[in-house]
Amino acid sequence: MPTRFVRTTRSLAHDRGRRALLGFGAAALLLAAWLTWFLFGQVTVYEVSRQARLEVQQSAHPVAALVQSRIASNALVLGQEVRAGDLLIELDAQPDKLKLKEEQSRLETLLPRIHSLRKEVAALAQAAAREHAAAQAAAQGASSRTREAAAAVDFARENERRLREESAIGGVAQIEAVRAQSETLKLDAARDALAAEQRRLSTEAEARAFQQEAQVESLRRMILSMEGDAQAAESTIARLREEIDRHQVRAPVGGTIADVAALRTGAYVAAGQKLATVVPHGGLIIVGEFAPAAVLGRIRPGQAARLRLEGFPWAQYGMIDARVVRVAGEVRDGLVRVEFEPAAQDAPRLPLQHGLPGSIEVGIEQVSPAQLLMRAAGHFDMPAPAAVVREMAAQ
């Protein structure tokens, strides 16, 4: 009688389990390899910021109006290359310009008047010196005449005494003695008159000197007053020039105008209103904004990073390698700023320029998959497997 399933029976008779053993062995090897990688392997942990962008090394400078006024002229053109100090917008400063012209005219009239008064003071000083010299000469002459009169008086008195003595003994007539006495009195009166004239000349010279000194002092007070007015005018002119200069909006740095407000000539702007943005020339850096818990104590200078630009698929254009150069120590608007230095551009098709947004990932540490699993489970980091093996070997 024929047997059913002859081939199956024959196959079971020849099967000794080698294939099964080989399968189980391969599975065991794969499991061992996976466990080895799971416990001892190292993977890189990344922190990612989707608020990253390219910026110039020097911060972009906003251009704002310093005063409230009307736009008189506007030379802003988007993309224009400017140098530091170039005039971009001129605001209306006509009232200040008129006041400046008035103060300048006032100063121009004060300075010649001050110069003229100084010359007058110098002339009066020279006249006073010459008049003082003339008064001294006149006083010397009066003194000499007074001494001459005194000498004549002395001679007359001596002559009177001698005549009186001779008249007493009858040598001369009595009338001669009387005449000598009269001459003495006349010369004595002349001497007194000359002395009085000398005092008058001295008093008049002093009075004229006081008058001239008072006049000079009055002129000096006028000069000081005018000099004060001139200094006030100069200060007002300087203030007005500064105020007029505040109406001229100039480029703070050299660079490219990257943003322009839509303002026409005649439009009014407020003080502090942003009118444009100037992006300075220079190298580019990468700036990323991270949550404080992801940055503080974890991201440090020197760590490697990679930037992916939005609008340029990384599979086609590649990524930009970078490294951390600076980490902010303070939180601003709930985020921490981290600056990166891009490596030499290895993706030449990427048009790198200021303002390009993207996302950046920073490698912060190397851990095993087991540690990652424990972290995901909400546990603390377990010791590294290698350290556990060393402890067990030591025991």
C-alpha positions in Angstrom: 0.0 0.0 0.0 1.6 3.3 -1.0 2.6 5.7 1.8 1.2 9.3 1.8 3.6 12.3 2.0 6.6 10.3 0.9 8.7 13.3 0.1 7.9 14.9 3.5 8.8 11.8 5.3 12.0 11.5 3.4 13.0 15.1 4.1 12.3 14.7 7.8 14.5 11.6 7.8 17.4 13.5 6.3 17.0 16.7 8.4 19.5 16.9 11.2 18.8 20.7 12.5 22.0 22.4 11.1 20.1 25.2 9.4 18.2 25.9 12.6 21.4 26.0 14.6 23.0 28.3 12.1 19.9 30.6 12.3 19.9 30.7 16.0 23.6 31.3 16.1 23.4 34.3 13.6 20.5 35.7 15.7 22.5 35.3 18.9 25.5 37.1 17.2 23.3 39.9 16.0 21.7 40.3 19.5 25.1 40.3 21.1 26.4 42.9 18.7 23.3 45.0 19.2 23.6 44.7 23.0 27.3 45.7 22.8 26.4 48.7 20.8 23.4 49.5 23.0 25.6 49.4 26.2 29.0 50.5 25.0 28.4 52.4 21.8 28.5 56.2 21.6 26.0 58.5 19.8 26.1 62.3 19.6 23.4 64.3 21.4 22.4 67.4 19.5 20.6 70.6 20.6 18.7 72.2 17.8 17.6 75.8 17.3 15.2 76.7 14.6 15.8 80.4 15.2 19.1 80.7 13.6 20.3 83.2 11.0 23.4 84.6 9.3 24.6 88.0 10.5 27.6 90.2 9.8 30.2 90.3 12.5 29.3 93.9 13.3 25.7 94.3 14.2 23.4 96.0 11.7 22.9 99.7 12.6 19.4 101.2 12.5 19.1 104.7 11.2 16.6 106.8 13.1 15.5 110.4 13.2 16.9 112.3 16.2 14.2 115.1 16.1 10.6 115.5 15.0 10.4 117.4 11.8 9.5 117.3 8.1 11.6 115.6 5.5 13.3 118.1 3.3 15.3 115.7 1.1 15.6 111.9 1.0 18.5 110.1 -0.6 17.8 106.6 0.7 17.9 103.9 -1.9 17.5 100.2 -1.0 20.8 98.3 -1.6 22.8 101.6 -1.9 26.4 101.4 -0.7 27.2 104.2 1.8 30.2 105.4 3.8 30.2 106.5 7.4 28.9 110.1 7.6 27.1 110.2 4.3 24.0 112.3 4.3 20.9 110.1 3.9 18.0 112.3 4.9 17.8 116.0 5.6 15.0 117.2 7.9 13.6 120.7 7.8 15.6 123.0 10.1 14.7 126.4 8.6 13.8 128.1 11.9 17.1 127.1 13.4 18.9 128.3 10.4 17.3 131.7 10.6 18.1 132.0 14.3 21.7 130.9 13.5 22.0 133.7 10.9 20.7 136.2 13.4 23.2 135.2 16.1 26.0 135.3 13.5 25.1 138.8 12.5 24.9 139.9 16.1 28.4 138.4 16.8 29.8 140.1 13.7 28.7 143.5 15.1 29.9 142.8 18.6 33.4 141.8 17.7 34.4 145.1 15.9 32.8 147.1 18.8 34.9 145.2 21.3 38.0 145.8 19.2 37.2 149.5 19.0 36.7 149.9 22.7 39.9 148.1 23.4 41.7 150.6 21.1 40.0 153.4 23.0 41.1 152.1 26.3 44.7 151.8 25.0 44.6 155.4 23.7 43.3 156.7 27.0 46.0 154.8 28.8 48.6 156.4 26.6 47.0 159.9 27.1 46.9 159.4 30.8 50.6 158.5 30.9 51.6 161.6 28.9 49.3 163.8 31.0 50.9 162.4 34.1 54.3 163.2 32.7 53.2 166.7 31.9 51.7 167.2 35.4 55.0 165.9 36.9 56.9 168.5 34.8 54.6 171.3 35.8 54.8 170.3 39.5 58.6 170.3 39.2 58.5 173.8 37.7 56.2 175.1 40.4 58.4 173.5 43.0 61.5 175.2 41.5 59.7 178.6 41.5 58.6 178.0 45.1 62.2 177.3 46.2 63.3 180.4 44.2 60.7 182.6 46.0 61.7 181.0 49.4 65.3 182.0 48.7 64.3 185.6 47.8 62.3 185.7 51.0 65.2 184.6 53.1 67.5 187.2 51.4 64.9 189.9 52.0 64.5 189.0 55.6 68.3 189.1 56.1 68.4 192.4 54.3 65.6 193.8 56.5 67.4 192.7 59.6 70.6 194.3 58.6 68.9 197.6 57.6 67.0 197.6 60.9 70.2 197.3 62.8 71.9 200.1 60.8 68.8 202.3 61.1 69.0 201.8 64.9 72.5 203.2 65.0 71.7 205.8 62.4 73.6 204.3 59.5 70.7 204.3 57.2 67.4 206.1 57.0 64.4 204.6 58.8 62.5 204.5 55.5 65.0 202.0 54.1 64.2 199.6 56.8 60.5 200.0 56.3 61.0 199.5 52.5 63.0 196.3 53.2 60.2 195.0 55.5 57.7 195.6 52.7 59.8 193.8 50.2 60.1 190.9 52.5 56.3 190.7 53.0 55.8 190.9 49.2 58.2 188.1 48.5 56.7 186.0 51.3 53.3 186.4 49.8 54.6 185.5 46.3 56.2 182.4 47.8 52.9 181.4 49.4 51.1 182.0 46.1 53.6 179.8 44.2 53.1 177.0 46.9 49.4 177.3 46.5 49.8 177.1 42.7 51.9 174.0 43.1 49.2 172.3 45.3 46.5 173.3 42.7 48.4 171.8 39.9 48.9 168.6 41.9 45.2 168.4 42.8 44.1 169.0 39.3 46.5 166.3 38.0 45.1 163.9 40.5 41.5 164.8 39.6 42.2 164.3 35.8 43.9 161.0 36.6 40.8 159.8 38.6 38.5 160.9 35.8 40.5 159.1 33.2 40.7 156.0 35.4 36.9 156.1 35.8 36.4 156.5 32.1 38.8 153.6 31.4 37.0 151.5 34.0 33.6 152.3 32.4 35.0 151.2 29.0 36.3 148.0 30.5 32.9 147.2 32.0 31.4 147.8 28.5 34.0 145.5 27.0 33.3 142.8 29.6 29.6 143.1 29.0 30.1 142.9 25.2 32.5 139.9 25.6 29.8 138.2 27.7 27.3 138.9 24.9 29.8 137.6 22.3 30.4 134.4 24.3 26.6 133.9 24.7 26.2 134.4 21.0 29.0 131.9 20.3 27.4 129.3 22.6 24.0 129.9 20.9 25.6 129.5 17.5 27.3 126.2 18.6 24.0 125.0 20.0 22.1 125.9 16.8 24.7 124.3 14.6 24.4 121.1 16.7 20.6 121.3 16.4 20.8 121.8 12.7 23.2 118.8 12.5 20.6 116.7 14.4 18.3 117.4 11.5 20.7 115.7 9.1 20.4 111.9 9.3 23.8 110.4 8.3 25.1 106.9 7.9 26.5 105.6 11.2 28.8 103.1 9.5 29.9 102.2 6.0 27.9 99.4 4.4 24.7 98.6 2.5 21.3 100.0 3.1 19.3 96.8 3.7 15.9 98.4 4.8 14.2 101.6 3.9 11.0 103.2 5.3 8.5 104.3 2.8 8.7 108.0 3.3 8.5 110.8 0.8 9.7 114.4 0.9 7.4 116.5 3.0 6.4 113.6 5.3 6.7 114.2 9.1 8.7 111.8 11.2 8.8 111.4 14.9 11.9 111.5 17.1 13.4 108.0 17.3 11.5 106.8 14.3 13.4 104.1 12.4 14.1 105.2 8.8 16.6 102.6 7.5 19.0 99.9 8.4 22.7 99.9 7.4 24.4 96.5 7.3 28.2 97.0 7.6 30.7 95.1 5.5 32.6 92.2 7.0 32.6 88.5 7.6 29.5 86.5 8.5 28.7 84.7 11.7 25.8 82.4 12.6 23.5 83.4 15.5 21.2 80.9 17.2 18.6 81.4 19.9 18.3 78.5 22.3 16.2 77.8 25.4 18.2 78.4 28.6 17.9 74.8 29.8 19.5 73.6 26.5 22.4 76.1 26.6 23.5 77.1 30.0 26.2 74.6 31.2 25.8 72.4 28.1 26.9 74.5 25.1 30.5 75.8 25.3 33.0 77.5 22.9 34.7 75.0 20.5 31.8 72.6 20.1 30.9 71.6 16.5 27.7 72.6 14.8 25.9 72.4 11.5 23.6 74.9 9.8 20.8 74.1 7.5 19.4 77.1 5.5 15.7 77.5 4.9 14.8 77.6 1.2 18.0 75.6 0.3 17.3 71.8 0.8 20.3 70.4 2.6 20.2 67.2 0.5 20.8 69.3 -2.6 22.9 72.2 -1.3 24.5 70.6 1.7 25.0 72.1 5.2 27.4 74.6 6.6 29.8 73.3 9.3 30.5 75.7 12.2 31.8 75.9 15.7 30.7 77.7 18.8 32.6 80.9 19.6 30.5 82.8 22.1 27.7 81.9 24.5 25.7 84.6 26.2 25.4 84.5 30.0 22.1 86.3 30.3 18.6 85.4 29.1 16.9 87.9 26.9 13.2 87.4 25.9 13.3 83.9 27.2 16.2 82.8 25.0 20.0 82.6 25.1 22.1 83.9 22.2 24.9 81.7 20.9 27.3 82.8 18.2 29.0 80.4 15.8 31.9 80.8 13.3 31.2 79.1 10.0 33.9 77.0 8.5 35.3 77.6 5.0 32.4 77.3 2.7 32.2 73.8 1.4 28.9 74.4 -0.4 29.8 77.1 -3.0 26.2 77.1 -4.4 24.9 78.6 -1.2 24.6 82.4 -1.6 25.6 83.3 1.9 24.4 86.8 3.0 23.2 88.7 6.0 19.8 87.7 7.2 19.4 84.2 5.8 17.4 82.1 8.3 17.8 78.5 9.1 18.2 75.9 11.8 21.4 74.9 13.6 22.3 71.8 15.6 25.1 71.6 18.1 26.7 68.4 19.2 26.9 68.7 23.0 28.0 65.3 24.2 28.7 61.6 23.4 26.5 59.0 25.3 25.4 55.4 24.9 22.0 54.4 23.6 21.3 52.9 27.0 21.8 56.2 28.6 19.5 57.8 26.1 16.8 55.2 26.8 17.1 55.9 30.5 16.8 59.6 30.0 13.8 59.0 27.8 12.3 56.9 30.6 12.7 59.9 33.0 15.6 58.4 35.0 19.0 59.9 35.9 22.0 59.0 33.9 23.2 55.6 34.8 27.0 55.0 35.0 28.8 54.1 31.9 28.8 50.4 31.2 32.6 50.3 31.0 32.8 51.7 34.5 30.3 49.0 35.8 32.4 46.3 34.2 35.6 47.7 35.9 33.8 47.8 39.3 32.7 44.1 38.9 36.2 43.0 37.9 37.7 44.8 40.9 35.3 43.0 43.2 
